[in-house]
Amino acid sequence: MKTESDVQVMKPFMSPLTVLAFAVGASVGWGSLIVTSNTYLKQAGPHYNLR
């Protein structure tokens, strides 16, 4: 039978401030990826002046 001392208690891994910083950083990173792929990559590469 398990006693109270045998039970492992989980401790918080990240504080609320760390979670907020992670969420903001992830959204900024995702936004920079989307802006780059939608804006700059469309304009990249050789441009041919075909008439």
PyMOL Python script that loads the backbone (N, CA, C, O; Angstrom):
from pymol import cmd

cmd.read_pdbstr("""\
ATOM      1  N   MET A   1       0.840  -1.177   0.000  1.00  0.00           N
ATOM      2  CA  MET A   1       0.000   0.000   0.000  1.00  0.00           C
ATOM      3  C   MET A   1       0.884   1.238   0.000  1.00  0.00           C
ATOM      4  O   MET A   1       1.898   1.293   0.697  1.00  0.00           O
ATOM      5  N   LYS A   2       0.491   2.220  -0.783  1.00  0.00           N
ATOM      6  CA  LYS A   2       1.283   3.444  -0.872  1.00  0.00           C
ATOM      7  C   LYS A   2       0.991   4.351   0.306  1.00  0.00           C
ATOM      8  O   LYS A   2      -0.154   4.525   0.724  1.00  0.00           O
ATOM      9  N   THR A   3       2.041   4.909   0.815  1.00  0.00           N
ATOM     10  CA  THR A   3       1.876   5.896   1.877  1.00  0.00           C
ATOM     11  C   THR A   3       1.979   7.288   1.263  1.00  0.00           C
ATOM     12  O   THR A   3       2.274   7.434   0.077  1.00  0.00           O
ATOM     13  N   GLU A   4       1.740   8.280   2.059  1.00  0.00           N
ATOM     14  CA  GLU A   4       1.765   9.651   1.565  1.00  0.00           C
ATOM     15  C   GLU A   4       3.172  10.059   1.118  1.00  0.00           C
ATOM     16  O   GLU A   4       3.312  10.901   0.231  1.00  0.00           O
ATOM     17  N   SER A   5       4.195   9.488   1.706  1.00  0.00           N
ATOM     18  CA  SER A   5       5.564   9.828   1.318  1.00  0.00           C
ATOM     19  C   SER A   5       5.964   9.171  -0.004  1.00  0.00           C
ATOM     20  O   SER A   5       6.943   9.594  -0.618  1.00  0.00           O
ATOM     21  N   ASP A   6       5.235   8.148  -0.460  1.00  0.00           N
ATOM     22  CA  ASP A   6       5.532   7.482  -1.718  1.00  0.00           C
ATOM     23  C   ASP A   6       4.978   8.240  -2.926  1.00  0.00           C
ATOM     24  O   ASP A   6       5.429   8.010  -4.049  1.00  0.00           O
ATOM     25  N   VAL A   7       4.040   9.112  -2.727  1.00  0.00           N
ATOM     26  CA  VAL A   7       3.392   9.820  -3.826  1.00  0.00           C
ATOM     27  C   VAL A   7       4.285  10.980  -4.264  1.00  0.00           C
ATOM     28  O   VAL A   7       4.728  11.781  -3.440  1.00  0.00           O
ATOM     29  N   GLN A   8       4.544  11.060  -5.568  1.00  0.00           N
ATOM     30  CA  GLN A   8       5.344  12.160  -6.092  1.00  0.00           C
ATOM     31  C   GLN A   8       4.427  13.320  -6.430  1.00  0.00           C
ATOM     32  O   GLN A   8       3.395  13.145  -7.078  1.00  0.00           O
ATOM     33  N   VAL A   9       4.807  14.479  -5.994  1.00  0.00           N
ATOM     34  CA  VAL A   9       4.024  15.681  -6.244  1.00  0.00           C
ATOM     35  C   VAL A   9       4.659  16.430  -7.403  1.00  0.00           C
ATOM     36  O   VAL A   9       5.863  16.689  -7.398  1.00  0.00           O
ATOM     37  N   MET A  10       3.851  16.776  -8.394  1.00  0.00           N
ATOM     38  CA  MET A  10       4.367  17.520  -9.535  1.00  0.00           C
ATOM     39  C   MET A  10       4.446  18.993  -9.195  1.00  0.00           C
ATOM     40  O   MET A  10       3.529  19.558  -8.598  1.00  0.00           O
ATOM     41  N   LYS A  11       5.546  19.604  -9.580  1.00  0.00           N
ATOM     42  CA  LYS A  11       5.749  21.028  -9.351  1.00  0.00           C
ATOM     43  C   LYS A  11       5.566  21.757 -10.669  1.00  0.00           C
ATOM     44  O   LYS A  11       5.814  21.185 -11.730  1.00  0.00           O
ATOM     45  N   PRO A  12       5.137  23.009 -10.621  1.00  0.00           N
ATOM     46  CA  PRO A  12       4.975  23.763 -11.869  1.00  0.00           C
ATOM     47  C   PRO A  12       6.317  23.900 -12.587  1.00  0.00           C
ATOM     48  O   PRO A  12       7.336  24.205 -11.969  1.00  0.00           O
ATOM     49  N   PHE A  13       6.300  23.672 -13.893  1.00  0.00           N
ATOM     50  CA  PHE A  13       7.513  23.750 -14.685  1.00  0.00           C
ATOM     51  C   PHE A  13       7.780  25.181 -15.141  1.00  0.00           C
ATOM     52  O   PHE A  13       8.926  25.628 -15.169  1.00  0.00           O
ATOM     53  N   MET A  14       6.708  25.899 -15.500  1.00  0.00           N
ATOM     54  CA  MET A  14       6.848  27.272 -15.974  1.00  0.00           C
ATOM     55  C   MET A  14       5.931  28.181 -15.169  1.00  0.00           C
ATOM     56  O   MET A  14       4.816  27.809 -14.801  1.00  0.00           O
ATOM     57  N   SER A  15       6.425  29.363 -14.911  1.00  0.00           N
ATOM     58  CA  SER A  15       5.605  30.350 -14.208  1.00  0.00           C
ATOM     59  C   SER A  15       4.642  30.999 -15.202  1.00  0.00           C
ATOM     60  O   SER A  15       4.834  30.874 -16.411  1.00  0.00           O
ATOM     61  N   PRO A  16       3.625  31.678 -14.721  1.00  0.00           N
ATOM     62  CA  PRO A  16       2.705  32.362 -15.641  1.00  0.00           C
ATOM     63  C   PRO A  16       3.410  33.400 -16.523  1.00  0.00           C
ATOM     64  O   PRO A  16       3.024  33.592 -17.676  1.00  0.00           O
ATOM     65  N   LEU A  17       4.422  34.058 -15.997  1.00  0.00           N
ATOM     66  CA  LEU A  17       5.168  35.027 -16.805  1.00  0.00           C
ATOM     67  C   LEU A  17       5.946  34.323 -17.915  1.00  0.00           C
ATOM     68  O   LEU A  17       6.045  34.849 -19.024  1.00  0.00           O
ATOM     69  N   THR A  18       6.490  33.163 -17.638  1.00  0.00           N
ATOM     70  CA  THR A  18       7.203  32.388 -18.647  1.00  0.00           C
ATOM     71  C   THR A  18       6.254  31.920 -19.740  1.00  0.00           C
ATOM     72  O   THR A  18       6.610  31.946 -20.919  1.00  0.00           O
ATOM     73  N   VAL A  19       5.072  31.500 -19.372  1.00  0.00           N
ATOM     74  CA  VAL A  19       4.070  31.071 -20.355  1.00  0.00           C
ATOM     75  C   VAL A  19       3.662  32.249 -21.240  1.00  0.00           C
ATOM     76  O   VAL A  19       3.519  32.089 -22.452  1.00  0.00           O
ATOM     77  N   LEU A  20       3.477  33.417 -20.651  1.00  0.00           N
ATOM     78  CA  LEU A  20       3.131  34.610 -21.418  1.00  0.00           C
ATOM     79  C   LEU A  20       4.255  34.972 -22.386  1.00  0.00           C
ATOM     80  O   LEU A  20       3.994  35.272 -23.551  1.00  0.00           O
ATOM     81  N   ALA A  21       5.491  34.946 -21.919  1.00  0.00           N
ATOM     82  CA  ALA A  21       6.629  35.264 -22.783  1.00  0.00           C
ATOM     83  C   ALA A  21       6.747  34.257 -23.923  1.00  0.00           C
ATOM     84  O   ALA A  21       7.052  34.639 -25.053  1.00  0.00           O
ATOM     85  N   PHE A  22       6.513  32.989 -23.644  1.00  0.00           N
ATOM     86  CA  PHE A  22       6.557  31.955 -24.674  1.00  0.00           C
ATOM     87  C   PHE A  22       5.463  32.182 -25.711  1.00  0.00           C
ATOM     88  O   PHE A  22       5.710  32.042 -26.909  1.00  0.00           O
ATOM     89  N   ALA A  23       4.264  32.528 -25.268  1.00  0.00           N
ATOM     90  CA  ALA A  23       3.146  32.754 -26.190  1.00  0.00           C
ATOM     91  C   ALA A  23       3.404  33.967 -27.079  1.00  0.00           C
ATOM     92  O   ALA A  23       3.140  33.922 -28.280  1.00  0.00           O
ATOM     93  N   VAL A  24       3.915  35.045 -26.502  1.00  0.00           N
ATOM     94  CA  VAL A  24       4.202  36.247 -27.297  1.00  0.00           C
ATOM     95  C   VAL A  24       5.326  35.957 -28.289  1.00  0.00           C
ATOM     96  O   VAL A  24       5.241  36.355 -29.450  1.00  0.00           O
ATOM     97  N   GLY A  25       6.365  35.278 -27.850  1.00  0.00           N
ATOM     98  CA  GLY A  25       7.467  34.947 -28.744  1.00  0.00           C
ATOM     99  C   GLY A  25       7.041  34.033 -29.876  1.00  0.00           C
ATOM    100  O   GLY A  25       7.491  34.192 -31.010  1.00  0.00           O
ATOM    101  N   ALA A  26       6.179  33.079 -29.575  1.00  0.00           N
ATOM    102  CA  ALA A  26       5.696  32.172 -30.616  1.00  0.00           C
ATOM    103  C   ALA A  26       4.833  32.911 -31.633  1.00  0.00           C
ATOM    104  O   ALA A  26       4.928  32.646 -32.832  1.00  0.00           O
ATOM    105  N   SER A  27       3.998  33.831 -31.173  1.00  0.00           N
ATOM    106  CA  SER A  27       3.152  34.574 -32.110  1.00  0.00           C
ATOM    107  C   SER A  27       3.975  35.522 -32.967  1.00  0.00           C
ATOM    108  O   SER A  27       3.678  35.684 -34.151  1.00  0.00           O
ATOM    109  N   VAL A  28       4.991  36.148 -32.411  1.00  0.00           N
ATOM    110  CA  VAL A  28       5.863  37.025 -33.200  1.00  0.00           C
ATOM    111  C   VAL A  28       6.647  36.203 -34.216  1.00  0.00           C
ATOM    112  O   VAL A  28       6.786  36.611 -35.369  1.00  0.00           O
ATOM    113  N   GLY A  29       7.154  35.060 -33.801  1.00  0.00           N
ATOM    114  CA  GLY A  29       7.889  34.205 -34.722  1.00  0.00           C
ATOM    115  C   GLY A  29       7.020  33.683 -35.843  1.00  0.00           C
ATOM    116  O   GLY A  29       7.446  33.663 -36.997  1.00  0.00           O
ATOM    117  N   TRP A  30       5.816  33.261 -35.528  1.00  0.00           N
ATOM    118  CA  TRP A  30       4.894  32.767 -36.544  1.00  0.00           C
ATOM    119  C   TRP A  30       4.510  33.902 -37.493  1.00  0.00           C
ATOM    120  O   TRP A  30       4.428  33.700 -38.705  1.00  0.00           O
ATOM    121  N   GLY A  31       4.279  35.078 -36.950  1.00  0.00           N
ATOM    122  CA  GLY A  31       3.948  36.237 -37.791  1.00  0.00           C
ATOM    123  C   GLY A  31       5.068  36.587 -38.745  1.00  0.00           C
ATOM    124  O   GLY A  31       4.813  36.921 -39.902  1.00  0.00           O
ATOM    125  N   SER A  32       6.307  36.517 -38.279  1.00  0.00           N
ATOM    126  CA  SER A  32       7.422  36.825 -39.174  1.00  0.00           C
ATOM    127  C   SER A  32       7.557  35.779 -40.268  1.00  0.00           C
ATOM    128  O   SER A  32       7.955  36.109 -41.385  1.00  0.00           O
ATOM    129  N   LEU A  33       7.237  34.542 -39.978  1.00  0.00           N
ATOM    130  CA  LEU A  33       7.271  33.493 -40.999  1.00  0.00           C
ATOM    131  C   LEU A  33       6.201  33.734 -42.052  1.00  0.00           C
ATOM    132  O   LEU A  33       6.471  33.611 -43.247  1.00  0.00           O
ATOM    133  N   ILE A  34       5.005  34.072 -41.629  1.00  0.00           N
ATOM    134  CA  ILE A  34       3.904  34.291 -42.564  1.00  0.00           C
ATOM    135  C   ILE A  34       4.147  35.532 -43.413  1.00  0.00           C
ATOM    136  O   ILE A  34       3.922  35.504 -44.623  1.00  0.00           O
ATOM    137  N   VAL A  35       4.603  36.618 -42.797  1.00  0.00           N
ATOM    138  CA  VAL A  35       4.868  37.840 -43.555  1.00  0.00           C
ATOM    139  C   VAL A  35       5.966  37.593 -44.580  1.00  0.00           C
ATOM    140  O   VAL A  35       5.870  38.057 -45.716  1.00  0.00           O
ATOM    141  N   THR A  36       6.995  36.874 -44.194  1.00  0.00           N
ATOM    142  CA  THR A  36       8.084  36.590 -45.123  1.00  0.00           C
ATOM    143  C   THR A  36       7.601  35.757 -46.296  1.00  0.00           C
ATOM    144  O   THR A  36       7.922  36.062 -47.445  1.00  0.00           O
ATOM    145  N   SER A  37       6.845  34.725 -46.029  1.00  0.00           N
ATOM    146  CA  SER A  37       6.412  33.855 -47.123  1.00  0.00           C
ATOM    147  C   SER A  37       5.365  34.523 -48.006  1.00  0.00           C
ATOM    148  O   SER A  37       5.323  34.253 -49.206  1.00  0.00           O
ATOM    149  N   ASN A  38       4.535  35.371 -47.459  1.00  0.00           N
ATOM    150  CA  ASN A  38       3.482  36.000 -48.259  1.00  0.00           C
ATOM    151  C   ASN A  38       3.950  37.253 -48.991  1.00  0.00           C
ATOM    152  O   ASN A  38       3.387  37.604 -50.028  1.00  0.00           O
ATOM    153  N   THR A  39       4.957  37.925 -48.477  1.00  0.00           N
ATOM    154  CA  THR A  39       5.365  39.196 -49.067  1.00  0.00           C
ATOM    155  C   THR A  39       6.655  39.074 -49.853  1.00  0.00           C
ATOM    156  O   THR A  39       6.685  39.327 -51.057  1.00  0.00           O
ATOM    157  N   TYR A  40       7.701  38.691 -49.179  1.00  0.00           N
ATOM    158  CA  TYR A  40       9.028  38.761 -49.783  1.00  0.00           C
ATOM    159  C   TYR A  40       9.282  37.626 -50.761  1.00  0.00           C
ATOM    160  O   TYR A  40       9.946  37.841 -51.775  1.00  0.00           O
ATOM    161  N   LEU A  41       8.789  36.453 -50.500  1.00  0.00           N
ATOM    162  CA  LEU A  41       9.067  35.338 -51.398  1.00  0.00           C
ATOM    163  C   LEU A  41       8.316  35.466 -52.720  1.00  0.00           C
ATOM    164  O   LEU A  41       8.757  34.925 -53.734  1.00  0.00           O
ATOM    165  N   LYS A  42       7.196  36.170 -52.721  1.00  0.00           N
ATOM    166  CA  LYS A  42       6.487  36.409 -53.978  1.00  0.00           C
ATOM    167  C   LYS A  42       7.294  37.332 -54.885  1.00  0.00           C
ATOM    168  O   LYS A  42       7.222  37.229 -56.109  1.00  0.00           O
ATOM    169  N   GLN A  43       8.062  38.233 -54.277  1.00  0.00           N
ATOM    170  CA  GLN A  43       8.850  39.192 -55.040  1.00  0.00           C
ATOM    171  C   GLN A  43      10.246  38.672 -55.345  1.00  0.00           C
ATOM    172  O   GLN A  43      10.979  39.306 -56.105  1.00  0.00           O
ATOM    173  N   ALA A  44      10.632  37.545 -54.780  1.00  0.00           N
ATOM    174  CA  ALA A  44      11.981  37.036 -54.942  1.00  0.00           C
ATOM    175  C   ALA A  44      12.151  36.325 -56.273  1.00  0.00           C
ATOM    176  O   ALA A  44      11.174  35.945 -56.919  1.00  0.00           O
ATOM    177  N   GLY A  45      13.384  36.153 -56.669  1.00  0.00           N
ATOM    178  CA  GLY A  45      13.693  35.408 -57.867  1.00  0.00           C
ATOM    179  C   GLY A  45      13.813  36.290 -59.082  1.00  0.00           C
ATOM    180  O   GLY A  45      13.600  37.500 -59.003  1.00  0.00           O
ATOM    181  N   PRO A  46      14.152  35.697 -60.204  1.00  0.00           N
ATOM    182  CA  PRO A  46      14.323  36.476 -61.430  1.00  0.00           C
ATOM    183  C   PRO A  46      12.971  36.976 -61.945  1.00  0.00           C
ATOM    184  O   PRO A  46      11.962  36.273 -61.888  1.00  0.00           O
ATOM    185  N   HIS A  47      12.985  38.195 -62.441  1.00  0.00           N
ATOM    186  CA  HIS A  47      11.778  38.785 -63.000  1.00  0.00           C
ATOM    187  C   HIS A  47      12.025  38.987 -64.496  1.00  0.00           C
ATOM    188  O   HIS A  47      12.974  39.658 -64.901  1.00  0.00           O
ATOM    189  N   TYR A  48      11.179  38.413 -65.274  1.00  0.00           N
ATOM    190  CA  TYR A  48      11.324  38.517 -66.729  1.00  0.00           C
ATOM    191  C   TYR A  48      10.332  39.543 -67.243  1.00  0.00           C
ATOM    192  O   TYR A  48       9.162  39.550 -66.860  1.00  0.00           O
ATOM    193  N   ASN A  49      10.812  40.390 -68.097  1.00  0.00           N
ATOM    194  CA  ASN A  49       9.949  41.408 -68.686  1.00  0.00           C
ATOM    195  C   ASN A  49       9.420  40.865 -70.002  1.00  0.00           C
ATOM    196  O   ASN A  49       9.995  41.121 -71.061  1.00  0.00           O
ATOM    197  N   LEU A  50       8.342  40.126 -69.940  1.00  0.00           N
ATOM    198  CA  LEU A  50       7.746  39.529 -71.126  1.00  0.00           C
ATOM    199  C   LEU A  50       6.628  40.418 -71.629  1.00  0.00           C
ATOM    200  O   LEU A  50       5.707  40.766 -70.890  1.00  0.00           O
ATOM    201  N   ARG A  51       6.724  40.779 -72.901  1.00  0.00           N
ATOM    202  CA  ARG A  51       5.680  41.627 -73.468  1.00  0.00           C
ATOM    203  C   ARG A  51       4.866  40.861 -74.459  1.00  0.00           C
ATOM    204  O   ARG A  51       3.933  41.409 -75.047  1.00  0.00           O
TER     205      ARG A  51
END
""", "prot")
cmd.dss("prot")
cmd.show_as("cartoon", "prot")
cmd.util.cbc("prot")
cmd.orient("prot")
